[in-house]
C-alpha cells in the first residue's frame, strides 16, 4: 500500500538498509565491550600467493564473498539473496510462530485484544472465498464518489474524503510531519502525485517492455473495477501517459531529500493562486485540513502541472486515474484475482519466478499491518540489554571519533567546526525499541469471517482507527520519543528533524554484531552502521539541519562552498562506477548515502588506528555484510529507484577511496583494480 507516510519518509529520513536476525548468544564480558584500543588475536589475511593477492587487489568484494555467493541461490519467490534476506526471514519465522499461537488460541482471546485482532486478521487474509465475496464493496463508496463526480469540484471533494478516511491519496498526497524549520511542532506538507513505478523508471527509455507490462496491469485493474475490456484498454494507455507527463515535473530522487528544494511554505492565498476555481479549498475541506494557516509544498512544479489538468476536459482521465490508484493501494488485500494481478506485476518488476504461498503472504501482511504490536513480542524474545549497552558504548566512541575528525579538517573553519561538534553533542541515540509503545489500533474492530468480517473490511477499520489517532497527535507538540520503524525491522536510520540515530532491536545480530566476535570485526559490522547513520547528519541534506533538528544552515558561506565542491567530487567518482552490466551508478541520486559510507569508514578505521590485523578484520567484515545476489530485473530497478549504491560498489568504491585500506594491504599495486591514486581518493569527513 502506498501510504503518504512512506512517501514522506523517503524525503526526510536518511535510511541505511542493514541486516539482522534473532539468535540467543553468549553474553560478552562487559570489559570486552569497552571502547579500548583494538587488540585482536589470530590473523586475517597475511602474505598470500600471487593468485590470492591479485584476487583481493582486483575485486575485494568478490575476494571476500565469492565462496558464500557460489553456494547461495535466490529463492524462486524472491528477487534476491543476501544477509538482509536471511535475517528478515528469521524475524518473520519467529513472529510467524507468535501469530500461529494467537490463531490456535483465538477461542480464548478476549474480543478487542491484540491476540484476537492478530488471529482474525490472519484468517480473513487466508479466506479466499470471503475475499472474493467481499470484492470491492468496502471501497465502493469511495470509488462511486470519484466516478459519479460531475465536476472537478466534486472530484476534488471525493479525493479529500478518501484521504480523510483512509490516509491515502493519488493526485495530491498530504502529510503531517515535523516542521523542518521548527521540529517541535507538526506542519502539513503537500506532496506530488502517485506516479506508479516512479520518475526514473517512467523516463528510462530502455524499460519500454517493462512499461508495457505496467500498462497491461493497469488495464486488468480497471477491468476489475467494472470497465469493459475496451474501455479498460484505453484507460490503461491514458493513465500511463498521464503518469509519464506528471513525472516530467516531479523531483528526481537526488532532490527529494534537500530541504532547500522541498521546504516551500505557502499561505492559503498563495495556494489558491496555484489551483483553479477554489478546487484546492474543496479538497482540503473534505480532507479535514482546511483550518491550516499555512502549509509546505514539496513538489512545486508538479503541483503546477496538476493544476493544469483540473478542468472538465480531463475529468474522465482524472477519475480513472484516481480509481486505479485507490484499487492499486489496496490490491494486495482484495479478491484473489486482483491480488494475483498485483503480485504478477510485482514479479515482473523484480524478476521473481513464483508467488509466495497464501499462508506466507497472509502472515507477512498481518505482521506488517500490526507492526508495533508484533514488535513488542519480538523484543521479549530477542533483545539483549547487555548488547544494548555494548552498542551504546561503541556509538559514543564513534561520535567522539567523529568530533576529532571534524576538528582536524583543514578545509573547515573554526566557527563551522564548533557548530558541527555541537550537533554531535546533541545527537540522540535510540537502541532497541521505543520507551512508549504506540497503540494506534485500540479502537479498531477486526471481525472474523464467521461474524461477517473480510480482509479488506478489517484493513479499512485499522486504517481509520490509525487516522483518528494521527489527527489528534498532530494537534500536540511533536513527541520526540516516537519511532519511524518497528523493532523487528532490519534497518536503521538517521532522522534529521530529530537529530537522532535509531537502531531497531533486529540489528543486534550476526553478522552485524556478535558479542563473542573481535571488537575489530564488530567495528566493521555494527560499527559501520552506527558511523554511517552519524555521518548522515553531515551529508548534503542532513548537514542543513542544526543540533535541534531544525532546517537552519549553520555553516559559513565559505565552508558551505567548500563542502559542495567536495560533494561534487564524490558525485563524479560514483558516476564512474558500474552498477550492473554497463549501467552506471547515479552519483547525484546516491550522493548522501555515499557520503555516509565514506565518512563512516573513515571513522571506524580511525578507531582501529595503525593495527594492520585489526584493519583487515574490519574490512573483511564490512565486505561480508554486503554479500548479495539479485535478479537482473531487481538490479535495474534498484539503480533507478534506490538512493544506495549497489552492494559491490558500496564495498569496492569505498575501500578504494580509504587510505587505511592501502595500509592494511600494502600488496595492492598501482595496476590493480582496487587501486585509486591518492589524489583521486574522494573524502569529505
N, C-alpha and C positions, 0 to 999 in steps of 0.2 A: 504494500500500500504506500502510495506516495503522499505522506503526510507533510504538512508545511513545516513541522519541527525538523524533519530530516533535511529539507532543503536549506533551512537557515543554519542548521549546524554545519552544513557543508561550507557556508560562507565564513563562519566565525570561529570554528573550533579547529585548531591545528591538530589533526589526528595522525597518530603513528601506529600503523597496524602491526601488532606483535602477536606472540603466541603463548599459549598456556595449556594447562590441563589440571587434573586433580590427582595427586597421589600422596599417600602418607609417607613422610620422610623422617629419618632420624634427625632429631633436633641438634643443631650445631651448638658447640660450646660458645657462650656469649663472647668470650675473649677472641674467638676466631673471626667474629663478625666486625670487630672494631676496625676503624679506618687507620690501619698501621701501614708502614712501608711494606710493599708486596714481597713476600717470601714464598717461593714455590719449591716443591720437591718434584723429582722426576725431571724429564726433559720433554720438550716439544720436538720440533724438527732440528736435528743437528746437521752436520755436513752430510749431504746426500750424494748419490750418484749423479752424474751429469743429466741423466734422464729425469730424475726426480727434481733436480734443480731447475731444469728447463720447464717442467710442468708447473711448478709453483710460480715461476717468474713469467710465464706466459699467460696463465689464467688461474689466479689464486682461488676463485670461487669454484671452478671445476676441480682443482687440485684437492681441495678440502672435501668437496661434496660428491665427487664422481662415484664413489662406491655406493653411497646410500641412494643416489639418484638412479643408478643402474638397477637397484633392487626394488624400487618403488614403482607402482603402476597407478595411474589415475583411475579411480573408481568410475564405472560406467554412468553413475548418477551424479557425477561431479565434473567440474571444469578444471580441477587442479589436484595435485598432491602437494602438501607442504606440512611443516610442523603446525602451521595455522590449522590446517585441515585435521590433522591427528588430534590436536588438543581441543579443538572445537568439538570433535566427535566424542572425546572423553567427557567433556562437560555435558554434552547432550545425553550421553548414556546415563550419567549419574542422575540427571534431572528427569530422564525418562523413567527411571526406576521410582522416583518420587511420584511422578504422575500416575504410573500404573498402580501404586499403592493407594492413591486417592481414588482411583477408579474402582479398585477392588473393595474399598471400604466405604463407597459412596452411600450405601444404605444407612450407615451410621453417622453420616456427615450432617451437621446442623444446616438447615436452609439459610443461605446467605453467607456461610463460612467460606473461606478460601478453598478448602478441600472440596466442598460441594461445587463451587464455580469451576475449579480445575476439572473435576471429573465430568460434569455435564457439558462443559465446553468441548472437551476432547471427544466425547461420544457423539455430540452433534456434528463434529467435524468428520467423523467416520460414517455417519448416517447418510449414505449417498442417495437413498430413496427420499429421505427427508429434505436433502438439499435440492433434489430435482423437483419435488413438490413445492418447495418454497419459491423456487425460481427467482424472479426479480421483485417479488411482492414487497418486501420491506423497503426497497429502493424506489418502487414505482411512484410514490407521491412526489419524490424529487425529480424523477425522470419526466413525469407528466407535467410538472410545473415548468420545466425547461421547454418541453415540446409544445405546450399549449400557449407559450408566450406569444402574444400578437404584436409586440413592440419590443424595442431594445430596452425600454424601461422595465417592462415585465420580465424580460430575460435577466437583467441585472438583479432584479429583486429575487428571482429564483436562485441565482448563483449565491447571493448573500445568505439566503436561507440554508442552503447546503453547507456553507461554511459555519454558520451559527450552530447548526445541529450536530454536524459530523466533524468539523475541523479540517475538511479537505477543500481544495479549490482546483480551478482549471485555468480560467483566463487571468485571474488575479489571485495571488496567494498571500493573504495577510498572515502576519506572525507577530506575536508578542515576544519580545526578548529584551535583555538588558539594554538600556540606552547607552550607546557607545561613548557618549560624552559625559554621562552621569550613571555609572553602573550600579548605583544604589536603588535605581527605580527602573520600571519597565517602560518601554516605548513600543509603539505599534509600527511595524515595518510592512511596506507593501512590496512584495517581490514580483518577479515576472511570471510568465505563463508556464504551464506544463508543456514542455516540448519533447515529450517522449524520450527517445534514446539520447537526447542531448545535442547541443550545438555542434560539438566536434564531430560526432558521428553523422549527423544530418548533412554536414558540409564536407565530408570525406568522399571524394569522387571515386575512390577505389572500392567503396562499400555499396555500390548500386544494387548488387544482388541481395545483400542483407536488407536494404530498404524496400526491395520488392516483397520480401518476406514479411517485413513490418506492415506494409500496406495490406497484404493478404490477411494478416492478423486483425488489423482494424476492420476489414470487411466482415470477418467472422463475428467479431464483437457486435458490429452494427446489425448483422442478421439476427443475432441472439436478442437484440433489443427490440425486434419486431419489424425491421425494414425488409422489403423484398430483396431478392438476390441482386437485382439490377440496381435498386436504389442504394444498397449496401456497397456495391462496387464503386458507384460514383462517390459516395460518402468517403470511402477509403482513400480515393485519389485526392479528393478535396481537402481532407483533414491532413494528409501528409504534406501537400503543397502549402497549406496554411502553417503547419509547424515549421516547415523549411523557411518560410518567409519570416516568421517570428524569430527564428534562430539567427537571421542576419543581424538583427538589432540587439540580440542577447549578449551579455558579457561573457567572454571566454573564461574558462576555469582559472586562467592565470590572473584574472582581475577580480574574481568573486570574493576574495578574502581581504581586499585592500580597502580599509576604512575611508581613505581619501576619495575613493571612487564610489563606494556603496552608501556612505553616510550622507544623505541629501535630505535635510529637514524641509518639510513642506507645511505651510499653513493650509487651512481648509480652502481659502481663496485661491491659493496657488494651484491646489489640486483640481478645483473646479475649472480653472482655465485650461488644464490639460485634457479634460474629458468633455464631451459634448452634452448639452441639454440636461444637466443635473444628474447624469447617469451614475457618477461615482457616489453622489449623495444617496441615491436609491440603494446602491449596493451596500454601502457602509451601514445604512439604517437597518436593512434586512439582516446584515451580519451582526448586528448588535454593537457596532463600532462607531456610531455617529457622534458621540459626545466627546470626541478627542480634540483638544485644542490644536493639535498638530501631529504629524507622523513623519516617518522616514521612508523615502523611496529609494530602493536599492538598484532597480533596473530602469533608469530614467528613459533611455532610448527605446526600450522595448514597450514600456507603458505608452509612450507617444505613438508607437506603431499600432498598439492595440486600440488606442482611441480612434484611429483612422478606420478601424473595422466596425465601430459601433454606430452603424446606420442600417436602415431597413434592407438595403441591397444585400448585405452579408448575413442577415438574420438566420436563414436556413443553414448556412455553413456553421455559424456560431453555435446553433442549437445542437447540431450533430456532433460538433467537437466537444461540447460540454457533456453530452450524454456518453460519448466514448470515454472521456476522461474519468467520469464518475464510475462507470462499469469497470474500467481498467483498474482503478484504485482498489476495487473490491473483488476483482476477478478470482483471486485465489480462494475466496470464501463462498463462491456462488455454485451454480449447478456443476455436475461433473463435466458437461460439455464445455462450459465457459472456462472452468478450471483447467481442463486439458488443453484448450486453445492457448490459454495464458502460459501454461507450462511448456508447450511446444515452441512458442516464441522465445521463451527463456532458454530452451535447449539450443535453438538455432543460434542465438546471440553468443552462446558460450561454448558451442561445440560439445554439448553433453549428449551422450548416446541413449540413456534410459531415464525415465521419470522415477523418482523415489516412490516407494510403496505408499499406499494410502495411510498406513499406520505411522510411518515416519513423518510424512507431511503433516498429519494431524498433531503429532507430538511436538514437532518444531513450531507449528502455528500456535499451539497452546502456550509453549514456553516463551515465545516471542510476545504474544499478547499480554501475558501476565508476568512480565519480565522481573520486576522487583519482588513480586510475591515468590517466584522461584529463587530469586537471588538470596533471600533470607535463608532458605533451606540449603542453598549451595554453600553459603558461608558457614553454616553449622557443621557441614560435613567436611569442608575442605580447607578452611582458613586457619593459619597458624599465627598467633600473636607474636611468637618469637621471631618468625620470619618477618613480620611487620617491623619489628624493632631493628632487624638487620638491614632491611631496605631503607628505613628511615636514616640509619647511621650512614649508609652509603650515599643517600641523597644529600645529606648535609655535607659530606666530604666533597661531592661533585659540585655543589653550589659554592662552597668555599674555593674550590679549584677554579671555577669559572670567574670568581671575583679576581683572583690572582691573574688569570689570563687577560681579563679586561684591563686591569691596572698596568699590565706590561705592554699593551698595544702601542705601537709607535705612530699609528695613523689617527688616533682619537685624542682629543683634548681633555684636560683635567675636568672641566665642568661637566662634559658629557659622561666621562667615566664615573664621576660621583653619582650622577643620576642613574646610571646603569646598575651600579652596586646597590643603590637604594632600592631599585626594583627587585633585585635578588634578595635583599634583606626582608622585603615584604611578601615574598612569594609563599603561597600556601601549599602545603603538601597533604594530599589525601591518599590514603592507602587502604585498600580492602573493601570498605562498604560505608555507606552514609551513616552519620550519627542518628538521624531520624529517617525512618523508612516511609516513603510515600504511600498513601492509601487512596489512590485515585478511583478505585472501583468499589468503594464501600457501599455506595447506593445503587450499584448496577444489579439488575436482575438477570441471572443466567438460568434459562429454563431447559430442562431435559426434553428429549423428543417425546417422552410419554406425556409431558404436560403441555405439548404443543410448541415447544421450542425448536428453533432452527439455528444453524450455524450463523447465517447472515444476520438473523434477528439478534442473536447473542452478541455478535461483533458490534452492531449498531448500539445496543444497550450499553456495552462497555465504553464505546467512544463518547456517547452522550454523557455518561457519568463523568468521564475524564474531562470533557469540555466544561462541565459545570464547575469542577474543581479549579480548572485553569482560569475561568472567568473571575472567580473570587481571588485567586492567587495574585493576579496582576493588579489588583486594587491596593495591594500592600507593598512595602519595600521588598526588594529582592532578597530572597533567602540564600545567603552565600554558602549554606551547607548543602544545597541541592547537588545532585549528581546528574550528569547527562548520560551516563552509562550504567548498566546493571553490573553487579559484582562478578557475574559469570561471563561477562563479555571478554573476549580475547583481544584486548586492545588497551590503549592508554591515550591520554590527550592533555594538551595544554589549552586552557580557556583564557584568552586574553582579557576578557571583561571581568574575570575573577582573579587574574594574575595567579593562577593555580595550576599545579600539575597533579594529575589524577591517575591512580593506578588501581584498577579493579582487582579483586582478590585472585582472579584467574591467572594473572601474570606471574604469580609467585610459584611457578612450577618449572621443572626442567623442560626444555633445555635453556630457558632463560635464567632460572635461578634454582640452585641446588645447594642446600645448607651444608652438604658434605663435599662440595667442589672447592677447588682452589679459588682464592679471592680473585686472582687474575682472570680466571675463566668467568666468574660471575660479573666481573667488570665488563667483559666482552659481551655478556648477555644482558642481564637486567640493568647493569651499569650503563650500557649503551642506550637502553630505552630511557632511563632516567635522564641522562645527559641530553638525549635527543629532545625530550619534552622541555627541559630547561632552555635549550637552545631556541625553541620556538618563541620564547619571549623576546628574542633578538633577531628573528627573521624579518623579511621585508614587510610583513603585515604586523606581527606581534611587537616589533620594535616601535610601533606608532602608539602604543598604549603605555600609560605610566604605571607607577607602583600600585595605584589603587584600581587598576583595570579600566581607566578612562582613556578614550581616544584623545591624546594630547602629545604632540611631538616635543619631546624633552631634549632633543639634540640641538646643538648649534648648527647653523646653516652650513658651515664649512665641514663639520663632521658628517652631517647627513649626506652631503655631496660625495664625500669620500666613500661612505658606506654604499651608496648607489653605484659608484664606479666599481667597487669590489663585487657587488652583487651582479653587475653586468658581466663580469669576468666568469663568475660561476655559471651564469646562464649560458654563455657561449661555450664553456667547457662541456656542459651536459648536452648542448645541441649537437656536439660532435660524437656523442656516444650512440652506438647502435643499440636499439631496444629489442628488435626482433626482425630478422631476415630482411635487412635493408631499410627498415623503418627506424628512424632515429627518435631519441627521446626529445620531448618538447621542453627545452630548458626554461622557458618562461612559465609553463604550466606546473612544472615540478620544482620551481625555484625555492620556495620556502622549505620544502622537505629536504632538498639537497643541502641548503644552508644548515639545517638542523643536523643532518648526518655528519657533515664536515666539522661543525662545531663540537658535536658530541664526541667524535673520535679524537679530536684534539684534546678534549678534557680528560677522557679516561686514559689516553696514552701518557698524559702529563702525570697522572696519579701513579701509573706503572713506572714512570721515570726511565732510568737507563738500565733497568733489569731486562736483559735481552730475552731470557727464557720466559719471564712474565709477559712480555710483549707478544711473544709467539703464542702463548696460551690465549691471550686476549684476542689476537687477530683470528686465530683458528676458531674460537667460539663465536666471534662476530660473523664469520663466514658461514659457520654451521647453522645458525638460527635462520638464515635466509634460504636454505636449501628448498627448492620448489620446482614443480613441473606444472605447466599449464597447457591446455589445448591451444592450437593456433588461433582459433576464434577468440578465446579468452585473452590471449596476449594482445591481439589487435584492439580489442575492446578496452583493455587496461591502458594502452598507450593513448587512447582517445579520451578516456573518462577518469583516469586515476591521477591524483596530484603527486603520487610517489613514482620514482623511477623503478624500472623492473629490478628484481632481486639481484641478478648478476651485476647490474650497473651499481646498485647500492653497495655492493661489496668491492668490486674491482676499481671503479672510478674513485671511490672514497679512499681506499687504501693507497692507490697510486698518487693521490694528492697529499698524503700524510708522511711527513719526514720520518716519524718513528718507524714506519714500515720498512724503510731502507736501512735503518739502524738495526732492526731485528733480523733483516735478511740482506746482509751485505753482499751475498752472492748474486743479487739481481744486477744485471748488466744493462748498459745503455741500449743495447739492441733488443732487449726483451720486451714482450708485450705489456708487462706491468709497469715498465719504466716511463716516468714522465720527468723531464728536466726540471730542476729546482725552480727555475724562473717561470715555469708554466704550471706549477702546483698551486691551484686556487685555494685560497683560505681567507676567511674574514675574522673568525674568533680564535 
